[in-house]
Amino acid sequence: MQEFAEKVQHLYEIDQEVVALAVAIMKADSGKFYSLDLLVLAALNRSRLNIHGFKNLIELGNYFAAIPFVRMQLDSALRLFATTLVHNPNELAKKILDGESLSKLKDRSGTKMRDAYLLSEFATKEPWVKSVYESGSGFIHLSNKHILGLFSGSGDGGVFQIAIGPTQNNIPEDFRVEAVEAMTHITQLILSLCNRWLNEKSTT
């Protein structure tokens, strides 16, 4: 339990960095505002919402409801990563903010930026994101993972006990620690991508 608590505390500390970064971005370039500012700030805001939803649920023992937040956090990271693959990030941000589907837009090489492509490109820098994406998707869609979550252990005579409830008491501690670590690492990627824009904006 101590390791889990320490990991959650680390995630909370990173959450505070999100606020500081958002303020810095809004102040950069004498407070001028660009399309990419809105996309980046939306990602940072979503990041905080995801962190708090995830933290509350996983601390309550609602593991299966908490995990999809990890996948949603990665979704934000992928979309921010997409802005690094085009000649004009602000133009891309404007199109996204106008409601255009990112999967129909092309990067500087002319390739449509579907999730599978973004994931493949991102994985060249961060190989572990593929397994997080695939595992997280298994928790978003009803799958064998949720069926396994029904069973709380075996009772007398080897009969399995089925639990229908808001918490799962049979989740190994290692799983919960890994989930917090994944959320932490993805949030750090988001911060890194947002800092990239802050540095660019500050030198314009």
C-alpha positions in Angstrom: 0.0 0.0 0.0 2.9 2.4 0.7 4.2 2.2 -2.9 0.7 2.8 -4.3 0.3 5.8 -2.0 3.7 7.2 -3.0 2.8 6.8 -6.7 -0.5 8.6 -6.3 1.3 11.4 -4.4 3.8 11.8 -7.3 0.8 12.0 -9.8 -0.7 14.7 -7.6 2.5 16.7 -7.7 2.6 16.5 -11.5 -1.0 17.6 -11.6 0.2 20.9 -10.0 2.7 21.3 -12.8 -0.2 21.3 -15.2 -1.6 24.5 -13.7 1.7 26.3 -13.7 2.3 25.4 -17.3 -1.1 26.6 -18.4 -0.5 30.0 -16.7 2.9 30.2 -18.4 1.4 29.5 -21.8 -1.2 32.2 -21.4 1.4 34.8 -20.4 3.9 34.0 -23.1 4.4 36.3 -26.1 2.9 39.2 -24.1 -0.4 37.3 -23.7 -1.1 36.9 -27.4 -3.5 34.1 -28.2 -3.2 31.5 -31.0 -5.3 28.6 -32.1 -2.7 26.2 -30.7 -3.1 27.9 -27.3 -6.7 26.8 -27.2 -5.9 23.3 -28.2 -3.0 23.0 -25.7 -5.0 24.6 -22.9 -8.0 22.2 -23.6 -5.5 19.3 -23.4 -4.1 20.5 -20.1 -7.6 21.1 -18.7 -8.7 17.6 -19.8 -5.5 16.2 -18.3 -6.4 17.6 -14.9 -10.0 16.3 -15.2 -8.7 12.9 -16.1 -6.2 12.8 -13.3 -8.7 13.7 -10.7 -11.3 11.2 -12.0 -8.7 8.5 -12.2 -7.3 9.3 -8.7 -10.7 9.3 -7.0 -11.8 6.0 -8.6 -8.6 4.0 -8.2 -8.3 5.1 -4.5 -11.8 3.9 -4.0 -10.9 0.5 -5.5 -13.0 1.1 -8.7 -10.1 -0.2 -10.9 -12.2 -0.9 -14.0 -13.7 2.5 -14.1 -10.4 4.2 -13.4 -8.4 2.6 -16.2 -10.2 4.2 -19.2 -8.9 7.6 -17.9 -5.4 6.4 -18.8 -6.5 5.7 -22.3 -8.2 9.1 -22.6 -5.0 10.7 -21.3 -3.1 9.0 -24.1 -5.7 10.3 -26.6 -4.8 13.8 -25.6 -1.1 13.1 -26.0 -1.6 11.7 -29.4 -3.5 14.7 -30.6 -0.8 17.1 -29.3 1.8 14.9 -30.9 0.0 15.4 -34.2 0.8 19.1 -34.1 4.5 18.2 -34.3 3.9 16.4 -37.6 2.7 19.3 -39.7 4.2 22.4 -41.1 1.7 24.7 -39.5 0.6 23.6 -36.0 -1.7 26.6 -35.6 -3.5 25.8 -38.8 -4.0 22.2 -37.7 -5.2 23.4 -34.3 -7.8 25.7 -35.9 -9.1 22.8 -38.1 -9.5 20.6 -35.0 -11.2 23.4 -33.1 -13.5 23.9 -36.1 -14.6 20.3 -35.7 -12.7 18.7 -38.5 -11.7 15.0 -37.8 -8.0 14.6 -37.2 -8.1 11.3 -39.0 -9.0 13.1 -42.3 -6.2 15.6 -42.0 -2.7 15.0 -43.3 0.8 15.4 -41.9 3.7 17.0 -43.7 4.4 13.8 -45.6 0.8 13.6 -46.9 -0.3 10.7 -44.6 -3.7 10.9 -42.9 -3.3 11.2 -39.2 -5.4 8.3 -38.0 -4.9 7.0 -34.5 -3.0 3.9 -35.7 -0.6 6.1 -37.7 -0.1 8.6 -34.8 0.4 5.7 -32.4 3.0 4.1 -34.7 4.9 7.4 -35.1 4.7 8.2 -31.4 5.9 4.7 -30.5 9.2 5.3 -32.4 10.0 7.7 -29.6 8.0 6.1 -26.7 7.7 2.4 -27.5 5.6 1.6 -24.4 2.6 3.7 -25.6 1.4 0.9 -27.9 0.8 -1.6 -25.1 -0.9 1.1 -23.0 -3.2 2.1 -25.9 -4.1 -1.5 -26.7 -4.7 -2.4 -23.0 -6.6 0.7 -22.4 -8.9 0.1 -25.4 -9.7 -3.2 -23.9 -11.1 -1.4 -20.9 -13.1 1.1 -22.9 -14.9 -1.6 -25.0 -16.7 -4.4 -23.2 -14.3 -7.2 -23.4 -12.8 -10.2 -21.6 -11.2 -7.8 -19.1 -14.6 -6.9 -17.8 -15.7 -10.5 -17.6 -12.6 -11.3 -15.5 -13.6 -8.4 -13.3 -16.8 -10.2 -12.3 -15.0 -12.8 -10.3 -13.9 -11.9 -6.8 -12.3 -15.3 -6.0 -13.4 -18.8 -5.3 -15.7 -19.8 -2.5 -16.1 -23.1 -0.8 -15.7 -26.1 -3.1 -13.9 -24.0 -5.7 -17.1 -22.2 -6.7 -16.4 -18.8 -8.1 -18.0 -15.8 -6.5 -19.4 -13.1 -8.8 -19.4 -9.6 -7.6 -21.7 -6.9 -9.0 -20.6 -3.7 -7.4 -18.6 -0.4 -7.5 -15.3 -1.8 -6.3 -13.0 -4.8 -7.1 -11.2 -6.2 -4.1 -9.3 -8.8 -6.0 -7.1 -6.5 -8.1 -3.4 -7.1 -7.3 -1.5 -4.2 -5.9 1.0 -4.4 -8.7 -1.8 -3.7 -11.2 -2.9 -0.5 -9.4 0.7 0.7 -9.1 1.3 0.1 -12.9 -1.9 2.0 -13.7 -0.8 5.1 -11.7 2.6 4.9 -13.3 1.1 4.8 -16.8 -1.1 7.8 -16.0 1.9 9.6 -14.6 4.1 8.9 -17.6 1.5 9.9 -20.1 0.8 13.2 -18.2 4.5 13.9 -18.4 4.4 13.4 -22.2 1.6 15.9 -22.3 3.6 18.4 -20.3 6.6 17.9 -22.6 4.5 18.4 -25.7 2.9 21.5 -24.2 6.3 22.8 -23.1 7.4 22.5 -26.7 4.7 24.9 -27.7 5.5 27.2 -24.8 9.2 27.4 -25.9 8.2 28.1 -29.5 5.6 30.7 -28.5 8.1 32.4 -26.2 10.6 32.9 -29.0 8.2 34.3 -31.7 
